[in-house]
Amino acid sequence: MDNSVSCQDVEKIKFLFGFTKNELEKEDARWDSVDKKAIGLTPILGLLLGAAGFFGKWLLDEKMLPPYSALEWIAFVCVISAFISIL
């Protein structure tokens, strides 16, 4: 048996290697872009979560426990729903 690789097969392998390398570079560039956006938005997310936690705790501790009227029950359900969605 002849184990040699034809010139045509070598060209196919070179083409596929180049194509794969190009696609990998595009994917790496896309992930770099996503990482930069995530790094930029992380502090904002932290501030929003902190503010939501602070005001949610303030409402539950100081103003709404126990809820008596229908409006207080609606506000209570909204605060609990917001807390669960943040988690």
TIVO-2410 file (N, C-alpha, C; in nm, 3 decimals):
# residues 87
REC num residu      c1      c2      c3 atome chaine
REC   1      M   0.083  -0.117   0.000     N      A
REC   1      M   0.000   0.000   0.000    CA      A
REC   1      M   0.088   0.124   0.000     C      A
REC   2      D   0.038   0.226  -0.068     N      A
REC   2      D   0.111   0.351  -0.077    CA      A
REC   2      D   0.055   0.447   0.027     C      A
REC   3      N   0.138   0.494   0.117     N      A
REC   3      N   0.095   0.583   0.224    CA      A
REC   3      N   0.118   0.729   0.191     C      A
REC   4      S   0.156   0.760   0.072     N      A
REC   4      S   0.183   0.899   0.036    CA      A
REC   4      S   0.053   0.976   0.019     C      A
REC   5      V   0.060   1.106   0.041     N      A
REC   5      V  -0.056   1.194   0.029    CA      A
REC   5      V  -0.041   1.270  -0.102     C      A
REC   6      S  -0.149   1.275  -0.179     N      A
REC   6      S  -0.141   1.343  -0.307    CA      A
REC   6      S  -0.136   1.494  -0.288     C      A
REC   7      C  -0.092   1.563  -0.388     N      A
REC   7      C  -0.081   1.709  -0.384    CA      A
REC   7      C  -0.219   1.773  -0.365     C      A
REC   8      Q  -0.320   1.713  -0.425     N      A
REC   8      Q  -0.455   1.764  -0.411    CA      A
REC   8      Q  -0.504   1.753  -0.266     C      A
REC   9      D  -0.471   1.642  -0.201     N      A
REC   9      D  -0.509   1.626  -0.060    CA      A
REC   9      D  -0.439   1.728   0.029     C      A
REC  10      V  -0.314   1.758   0.000     N      A
REC  10      V  -0.240   1.857   0.077    CA      A
REC  10      V  -0.304   1.994   0.061     C      A
REC  11      E  -0.346   2.028  -0.058     N      A
REC  11      E  -0.412   2.157  -0.082    CA      A
REC  11      E  -0.545   2.164  -0.008     C      A
REC  12      K  -0.619   2.054  -0.006     N      A
REC  12      K  -0.745   2.051   0.069    CA      A
REC  12      K  -0.720   2.073   0.218     C      A
REC  13      I  -0.618   2.006   0.270     N      A
REC  13      I  -0.587   2.020   0.412    CA      A
REC  13      I  -0.543   2.163   0.443     C      A
REC  14      K  -0.463   2.224   0.357     N      A
REC  14      K  -0.421   2.362   0.377    CA      A
REC  14      K  -0.540   2.457   0.375     C      A
REC  15      F  -0.631   2.434   0.280     N      A
REC  15      F  -0.751   2.518   0.272    CA      A
REC  15      F  -0.835   2.504   0.398     C      A
REC  16      L  -0.859   2.381   0.442     N      A
REC  16      L  -0.940   2.359   0.561    CA      A
REC  16      L  -0.874   2.416   0.686     C      A
REC  17      F  -0.743   2.405   0.696     N      A
REC  17      F  -0.673   2.462   0.810    CA      A
REC  17      F  -0.686   2.614   0.811     C      A
REC  18      G  -0.667   2.676   0.695     N      A
REC  18      G  -0.680   2.821   0.685    CA      A
REC  18      G  -0.821   2.868   0.717     C      A
REC  19      F  -0.919   2.796   0.665     N      A
REC  19      F  -1.059   2.831   0.690    CA      A
REC  19      F  -1.091   2.819   0.839     C      A
REC  20      T  -1.048   2.710   0.900     N      A
REC  20      T  -1.073   2.689   1.043    CA      A
REC  20      T  -1.004   2.794   1.127     C      A
REC  21      K  -0.883   2.828   1.093     N      A
REC  21      K  -0.809   2.931   1.167    CA      A
REC  21      K  -0.879   3.066   1.156     C      A
REC  22      N  -0.928   3.100   1.038     N      A
REC  22      N  -1.001   3.225   1.017    CA      A
REC  22      N  -1.129   3.229   1.100     C      A
REC  23      E  -1.203   3.122   1.102     N      A
REC  23      E  -1.326   3.116   1.180    CA      A
REC  23      E  -1.298   3.124   1.330     C      A
REC  24      L  -1.191   3.062   1.374     N      A
REC  24      L  -1.153   3.069   1.515    CA      A
REC  24      L  -1.116   3.211   1.554     C      A
REC  25      E  -1.046   3.282   1.469     N      A
REC  25      E  -1.010   3.421   1.498    CA      A
REC  25      E  -1.134   3.510   1.505     C      A
REC  26      K  -1.232   3.486   1.416     N      A
REC  26      K  -1.357   3.561   1.422    CA      A
REC  26      K  -1.431   3.535   1.553     C      A
REC  27      E  -1.435   3.409   1.594     N      A
REC  27      E  -1.504   3.372   1.718    CA      A
REC  27      E  -1.434   3.434   1.838     C      A
REC  28      D  -1.302   3.432   1.838     N      A
REC  28      D  -1.228   3.494   1.949    CA      A
REC  28      D  -1.255   3.645   1.954     C      A
REC  29      A  -1.261   3.710   1.840     N      A
REC  29      A  -1.290   3.853   1.838    CA      A
REC  29      A  -1.430   3.881   1.890     C      A
REC  30      R  -1.524   3.796   1.857     N      A
REC  30      R  -1.661   3.814   1.904    CA      A
REC  30      R  -1.668   3.797   2.055     C      A
REC  31      W  -1.600   3.696   2.109     N      A
REC  31      W  -1.600   3.676   2.254    CA      A
REC  31      W  -1.528   3.789   2.326     C      A
REC  32      D  -1.423   3.843   2.266     N      A
REC  32      D  -1.356   3.959   2.326    CA      A
REC  32      D  -1.451   4.077   2.337     C      A
REC  33      S  -1.532   4.097   2.234     N      A
REC  33      S  -1.631   4.205   2.236    CA      A
REC  33      S  -1.735   4.183   2.345     C      A
REC  34      V  -1.782   4.062   2.358     N      A
REC  34      V  -1.880   4.029   2.462    CA      A
REC  34      V  -1.820   4.049   2.600     C      A
REC  35      D  -1.694   4.007   2.618     N      A
REC  35      D  -1.629   4.025   2.748    CA      A
REC  35      D  -1.614   4.172   2.784     C      A
REC  36      K  -1.578   4.255   2.689     N      A
REC  36      K  -1.563   4.398   2.715    CA      A
REC  36      K  -1.696   4.460   2.756     C      A
REC  37      K  -1.804   4.421   2.690     N      A
REC  37      K  -1.935   4.473   2.727    CA      A
REC  37      K  -1.975   4.427   2.867     C      A
REC  38      A  -1.948   4.301   2.898     N      A
REC  38      A  -1.984   4.247   3.029    CA      A
REC  38      A  -1.904   4.317   3.139     C      A
REC  39      I  -1.777   4.342   3.115     N      A
REC  39      I  -1.695   4.409   3.215    CA      A
REC  39      I  -1.745   4.551   3.238     C      A
REC  40      G  -1.791   4.617   3.131     N      A
REC  40      G  -1.842   4.753   3.145    CA      A
REC  40      G  -1.975   4.761   3.218     C      A
REC  41      L  -2.056   4.658   3.208     N      A
REC  41      L  -2.189   4.662   3.269    CA      A
REC  41      L  -2.195   4.601   3.408     C      A
REC  42      T  -2.092   4.532   3.450     N      A
REC  42      T  -2.093   4.467   3.581    CA      A
REC  42      T  -2.108   4.566   3.697     C      A
REC  43      P  -2.036   4.679   3.699     N      A
REC  43      P  -2.057   4.774   3.810    CA      A
REC  43      P  -2.199   4.830   3.815     C      A
REC  44      I  -2.258   4.853   3.700     N      A
REC  44      I  -2.395   4.905   3.697    CA      A
REC  44      I  -2.491   4.801   3.754     C      A
REC  45      L  -2.471   4.675   3.718     N      A
REC  45      L  -2.555   4.569   3.772    CA      A
REC  45      L  -2.540   4.560   3.923     C      A
REC  46      G  -2.419   4.574   3.973     N      A
REC  46      G  -2.397   4.572   4.118    CA      A
REC  46      G  -2.470   4.685   4.188     C      A
REC  47      L  -2.464   4.804   4.131     N      A
REC  47      L  -2.535   4.918   4.190    CA      A
REC  47      L  -2.686   4.896   4.190     C      A
REC  48      L  -2.738   4.846   4.080     N      A
REC  48      L  -2.882   4.821   4.073    CA      A
REC  48      L  -2.926   4.715   4.173     C      A
REC  49      L  -2.850   4.609   4.184     N      A
REC  49      L  -2.885   4.504   4.280    CA      A
REC  49      L  -2.877   4.556   4.423     C      A
REC  50      G  -2.775   4.636   4.451     N      A
REC  50      G  -2.763   4.694   4.585    CA      A
REC  50      G  -2.878   4.787   4.618     C      A
REC  51      A  -2.914   4.872   4.523     N      A
REC  51      A  -3.026   4.965   4.545    CA      A
REC  51      A  -3.157   4.890   4.562     C      A
REC  52      A  -3.179   4.788   4.478     N      A
REC  52      A  -3.303   4.710   4.489    CA      A
REC  52      A  -3.309   4.638   4.624     C      A
REC  53      G  -3.198   4.583   4.667     N      A
REC  53      G  -3.196   4.517   4.797    CA      A
REC  53      G  -3.221   4.613   4.912     C      A
REC  54      F  -3.158   4.731   4.904     N      A
REC  54      F  -3.175   4.830   5.011    CA      A
REC  54      F  -3.320   4.876   5.021     C      A
REC  55      F  -3.378   4.916   4.909     N      A
REC  55      F  -3.515   4.966   4.912    CA      A
REC  55      F  -3.616   4.855   4.939     C      A
REC  56      G  -3.589   4.735   4.889     N      A
REC  56      G  -3.678   4.623   4.920    CA      A
REC  56      G  -3.680   4.592   5.069     C      A
REC  57      K  -3.563   4.591   5.130     N      A
REC  57      K  -3.555   4.566   5.275    CA      A
REC  57      K  -3.621   4.680   5.352     C      A
REC  58      W  -3.599   4.802   5.309     N      A
REC  58      W  -3.659   4.916   5.376    CA      A
REC  58      W  -3.811   4.910   5.370     C      A
REC  59      L  -3.864   4.877   5.251     N      A
REC  59      L  -4.009   4.868   5.238    CA      A
REC  59      L  -4.066   4.756   5.323     C      A
REC  60      L  -4.000   4.642   5.322     N      A
REC  60      L  -4.053   4.529   5.398    CA      A
REC  60      L  -4.041   4.552   5.549     C      A
REC  61      D  -3.928   4.606   5.593     N      A
REC  61      D  -3.908   4.622   5.738    CA      A
REC  61      D  -3.985   4.740   5.795     C      A
REC  62      E  -3.985   4.852   5.726     N      A
REC  62      E  -4.037   4.976   5.785    CA      A
REC  62      E  -4.182   5.005   5.748     C      A
REC  63      K  -4.223   4.966   5.632     N      A
REC  63      K  -4.352   5.017   5.582    CA      A
REC  63      K  -4.459   4.911   5.561     C      A
REC  64      M  -4.423   4.789   5.533     N      A
REC  64      M  -4.523   4.699   5.477    CA      A
REC  64      M  -4.553   4.574   5.559     C      A
REC  65      L  -4.486   4.551   5.667     N      A
REC  65      L  -4.514   4.428   5.740    CA      A
REC  65      L  -4.590   4.460   5.867     C      A
REC  66      P  -4.697   4.403   5.892     N      A
REC  66      P  -4.778   4.320   5.803    CA      A
REC  66      P  -4.865   4.408   5.712     C      A
REC  67      P  -4.893   4.363   5.591     N      A
REC  67      P  -4.981   4.442   5.503    CA      A
REC  67      P  -5.127   4.430   5.547     C      A
REC  68      Y  -5.194   4.543   5.548     N      A
REC  68      Y  -5.334   4.546   5.594    CA      A
REC  68      Y  -5.432   4.571   5.480     C      A
REC  69      S  -5.405   4.671   5.397     N      A
REC  69      S  -5.501   4.706   5.292    CA      A
REC  69      S  -5.467   4.631   5.162     C      A
REC  70      A  -5.558   4.643   5.067     N      A
REC  70      A  -5.538   4.578   4.937    CA      A
REC  70      A  -5.418   4.638   4.864     C      A
REC  71      L  -5.401   4.769   4.875     N      A
REC  71      L  -5.288   4.835   4.810    CA      A
REC  71      L  -5.156   4.788   4.871     C      A
REC  72      E  -5.151   4.770   5.001     N      A
REC  72      E  -5.030   4.719   5.065    CA      A
REC  72      E  -5.001   4.576   5.023     C      A
REC  73      W  -5.105   4.495   5.004     N      A
REC  73      W  -5.085   4.358   4.957    CA      A
REC  73      W  -5.029   4.356   4.815     C      A
REC  74      I  -5.081   4.444   4.731     N      A
REC  74      I  -5.031   4.453   4.593    CA      A
REC  74      I  -4.884   4.495   4.593     C      A
REC  75      A  -4.850   4.596   4.674     N      A
REC  75      A  -4.711   4.641   4.683    CA      A
REC  75      A  -4.622   4.530   4.739     C      A
REC  76      F  -4.673   4.459   4.837     N      A
REC  76      F  -4.597   4.349   4.897    CA      A
REC  76      F  -4.566   4.241   4.794     C      A
REC  77      V  -4.666   4.203   4.717     N      A
REC  77      V  -4.647   4.102   4.612    CA      A
REC  77      V  -4.547   4.152   4.507     C      A
REC  78      C  -4.555   4.279   4.471     N      A
REC  78      C  -4.460   4.335   4.374    CA      A
REC  78      C  -4.317   4.332   4.426     C      A
REC  79      V  -4.299   4.366   4.553     N      A
REC  79      V  -4.164   4.365   4.612    CA      A
REC  79      V  -4.110   4.223   4.617     C      A
REC  80      I  -4.189   4.129   4.657     N      A
REC  80      I  -4.146   3.991   4.662    CA      A
REC  80      I  -4.115   3.938   4.522     C      A
REC  81      S  -4.197   3.972   4.424     N      A
REC  81      S  -4.173   3.931   4.285    CA      A
REC  81      S  -4.044   3.991   4.231     C      A
REC  82      A  -4.019   4.117   4.261     N      A
REC  82      A  -3.896   4.181   4.217    CA      A
REC  82      A  -3.775   4.116   4.283     C      A
REC  83      F  -3.786   4.084   4.410     N      A
REC  83      F  -3.675   4.018   4.480    CA      A
REC  83      F  -3.645   3.883   4.420     C      A
REC  84      I  -3.748   3.805   4.390     N      A
REC  84      I  -3.728   3.673   4.329    CA      A
REC  84      I  -3.668   3.686   4.190     C      A
REC  85      S  -3.714   3.783   4.112     N      A
REC  85      S  -3.659   3.799   3.977    CA      A
REC  85      S  -3.513   3.845   3.981     C      A
REC  86      I  -3.475   3.923   4.083     N      A
REC  86      I  -3.335   3.964   4.097    CA      A
REC  86      I  -3.248   3.842   4.127     C      A
REC  87      L  -3.299   3.754   4.214     N      A
REC  87      L  -3.222   3.634   4.245    CA      A
REC  87      L  -3.208   3.547   4.122     C      A
***
